[in-house]
Amino acid sequence: MHKDANKKIAFIQSCWHKNIVDRCREGFSAQLAEYGMSAEVDYFQVPGAFELPLKCKQLLVPDEYALAVAAGFVVDGGIYRHEFVAQAVISGLMQVQLEMARPVLSVVLTPKDFQETEAHQNFFLEHMIVKGKEAADVAVSVLEPAESGGKLQEKLTRVS
């Protein structure tokens, strides 16, 4: 890996239910800022979750990024089985991680019975912030293990 890529992160998000997935990015960014992490994060968008694995691989191939974060929201649209899409996306992200030998963090959520009601919207708007923060915790632990160990451990102890 290039020396400059040691702390560079690619954050890729899908645009289906963009208002919900945006919250993941917001939580991720806020949590990195809370750690005071010096990583450079580049943000990318793809049309849907199905495109996430390919974009991750395209970005990791040139050895520019230390890790990638893939965020998406896969719901049953009534036309096809969303389980198929979710399985394909997760399998693709794992394959990219194994081939590239670099972490690909998944924040691809697949709610069982998502409905576009106010209650479901509000729940997932908040939940994606939490998931974004959790992805940032993992990114910090991977990229700055010595520096983040104490901070991450302290945070985990407070939560317990």
C-alpha positions as CSV (number, residue, x, y, z in Angstrom):
1,M,0.0,0.0,0.0
2,H,1.2,3.5,-0.8
3,K,2.4,5.4,2.3
4,D,-0.1,8.2,1.7
5,A,-2.9,5.6,1.5
6,N,-2.4,4.4,5.0
7,K,-5.3,6.4,6.4
8,K,-7.3,7.2,3.3
9,I,-10.9,5.9,3.3
10,A,-13.4,5.5,0.5
11,F,-17.0,5.9,1.6
12,I,-19.4,4.7,-1.0
13,Q,-23.2,5.0,-0.6
14,S,-26.1,4.0,-2.7
15,C,-28.8,6.5,-3.7
16,W,-31.9,4.4,-3.2
17,H,-33.5,5.9,-0.1
18,K,-30.8,8.5,-0.2
19,N,-32.2,10.5,2.7
20,I,-31.8,7.5,4.9
21,V,-28.4,6.4,3.7
22,D,-27.1,10.0,4.0
23,R,-27.6,9.6,7.7
24,C,-25.0,6.8,7.8
25,R,-22.5,9.1,6.1
26,E,-23.3,11.9,8.7
27,G,-22.8,9.5,11.6
28,F,-19.6,8.2,10.1
29,S,-18.1,11.6,9.6
30,A,-19.2,12.8,13.1
31,Q,-17.7,9.8,14.8
32,L,-14.4,10.2,13.0
33,A,-14.3,13.9,14.0
34,E,-15.0,12.9,17.6
35,Y,-11.9,10.6,17.5
36,G,-9.9,13.4,16.0
37,M,-8.8,10.9,13.4
38,S,-6.5,12.3,10.7
39,A,-7.8,10.1,7.9
40,E,-8.8,11.6,4.6
41,V,-12.3,10.4,3.5
42,D,-13.5,10.6,-0.1
43,Y,-17.2,10.2,-0.6
44,F,-18.8,8.5,-3.6
45,Q,-22.3,7.6,-4.7
46,V,-23.7,4.8,-6.9
47,P,-27.2,4.4,-8.1
48,G,-28.2,1.4,-5.9
49,A,-26.8,-1.1,-3.5
50,F,-26.1,-3.6,-6.3
51,E,-23.4,-1.3,-7.6
52,L,-21.5,-1.0,-4.3
53,P,-19.2,-4.0,-4.7
54,L,-17.9,-2.9,-8.1
55,K,-17.3,0.6,-7.0
56,C,-15.4,-0.6,-4.0
57,K,-13.2,-2.8,-6.1
58,Q,-12.6,0.0,-8.6
59,L,-11.5,2.3,-5.8
60,L,-9.3,-0.3,-4.0
61,V,-7.5,-1.5,-7.1
62,P,-5.2,1.5,-7.5
63,D,-4.0,1.0,-3.9
64,E,-5.1,4.5,-3.0
65,Y,-7.4,3.6,-0.1
66,A,-6.7,1.7,3.1
67,L,-10.3,0.6,3.4
68,A,-13.7,1.1,1.9
69,V,-17.1,1.6,3.6
70,A,-20.2,0.6,1.7
71,A,-23.5,2.0,2.8
72,G,-26.9,1.1,1.4
73,F,-30.5,0.4,2.1
74,V,-32.1,-2.6,0.4
75,V,-35.9,-2.9,0.7
76,D,-38.6,-5.1,-0.8
77,G,-40.0,-3.1,-3.7
78,G,-42.6,-5.7,-4.5
79,I,-41.0,-6.4,-7.9
80,Y,-38.3,-8.8,-6.9
81,R,-37.0,-10.5,-3.7
82,H,-34.8,-8.0,-1.9
83,E,-33.1,-10.9,-0.2
84,F,-31.5,-11.8,-3.5
85,V,-30.1,-8.3,-3.9
86,A,-28.9,-8.1,-0.3
87,Q,-27.2,-11.5,-0.6
88,A,-25.5,-10.5,-3.9
89,V,-24.3,-7.2,-2.4
90,I,-22.9,-8.7,0.8
91,S,-21.3,-11.6,-1.1
92,G,-19.8,-9.1,-3.5
93,L,-18.4,-6.9,-0.8
94,M,-16.9,-9.9,1.0
95,Q,-15.3,-11.1,-2.3
96,V,-13.8,-7.6,-2.9
97,Q,-12.4,-7.6,0.6
98,L,-10.8,-11.0,0.2
99,E,-9.4,-10.3,-3.3
100,M,-8.0,-6.9,-2.3
101,A,-6.8,-7.9,1.2
102,R,-8.2,-4.7,2.6
103,P,-11.2,-4.1,4.8
104,V,-14.6,-3.4,3.2
105,L,-16.9,-2.4,5.9
106,S,-20.6,-3.0,5.2
107,V,-23.4,-0.8,6.4
108,V,-25.9,-2.2,4.0
109,L,-29.2,-2.7,5.9
110,T,-32.0,-4.9,4.8
111,P,-35.1,-4.4,6.9
112,K,-37.5,-7.3,6.8
113,D,-40.7,-5.4,6.4
114,F,-39.8,-1.7,5.6
115,Q,-42.8,0.5,4.9
116,E,-42.6,4.1,4.0
117,T,-44.5,5.2,7.0
118,E,-43.4,8.0,9.3
119,A,-42.5,5.6,12.1
120,H,-40.3,3.4,9.8
121,Q,-38.7,6.4,8.2
122,N,-37.9,8.0,11.6
123,F,-36.5,4.7,13.0
124,F,-34.1,4.1,10.1
125,L,-33.1,7.8,9.9
126,E,-31.8,7.5,13.5
127,H,-30.6,3.9,13.1
128,M,-28.4,4.8,10.2
129,I,-26.6,7.4,12.3
130,V,-25.8,4.7,14.8
131,K,-24.6,2.3,12.1
132,G,-22.4,5.1,10.6
133,K,-20.8,5.7,14.0
134,E,-20.2,2.0,14.4
135,A,-18.5,1.8,11.0
136,A,-16.3,4.7,12.1
137,D,-15.4,2.9,15.3
138,V,-14.2,-0.1,13.2
139,A,-12.4,2.1,10.7
140,V,-10.5,3.8,13.6
141,S,-9.6,0.5,15.2
142,V,-8.3,-0.8,11.8
143,L,-6.4,2.3,10.8
144,E,-5.1,3.6,14.1
145,P,-5.1,0.6,16.4
146,A,-2.5,1.8,18.8
147,E,-3.9,5.3,19.0
148,S,-7.6,4.3,19.1
149,G,-7.4,1.4,21.4
150,G,-7.8,3.4,24.6
151,K,-10.5,5.7,23.1
152,L,-12.4,2.8,21.6
153,Q,-12.1,0.7,24.8
154,E,-13.2,3.6,26.9
155,K,-16.2,4.2,24.7
156,L,-17.1,0.5,24.7
157,T,-16.8,0.4,28.5
158,R,-19.1,3.4,28.8
159,V,-21.7,1.8,26.6
160,S,-21.7,-1.5,28.6
